[in-house]
Amino acid sequence: MPTLLQIDFPMPGPWGEEMATAFGDLAGIIGRAPGLRWKIWTENEEEGVGGGVYLFENDKPANAYLEEQTARLEGFGIADIRAKVFHVNEGLTALNAGPI
């Protein structure tokens, strides 16, 4: 069953195109995570929050990635990392053209 992982954390920037340029290499590394189907990068400059929504093949790679990403962020001095794991209802998602 596909697993959706949502992570967000306080971030001072950069935002928008500057973020895309600054984190391009990191995006390549993340893209090679085992079991990852896709990631949507999220940002809220007003609230100073960054993060992402990830779709994994199942729980095992999602939980492994969560551990890895949490350690990476903590290594950058980031605290207050919030994460949620969800199971995807494929039948209903398909009815709404969800990218499964």
Buried (B, 14 or more C-beta within 10 A) or exposed (E): EBBBBBBBBBBEEBBEEEBEEEBEEEEEEBEEBEBBBEBEBEBEBEEEBBBBBBBBBEBEBBBBBBEEBBEBBEEEEBEEBEBEBEEBEEEEBEEEEBEB
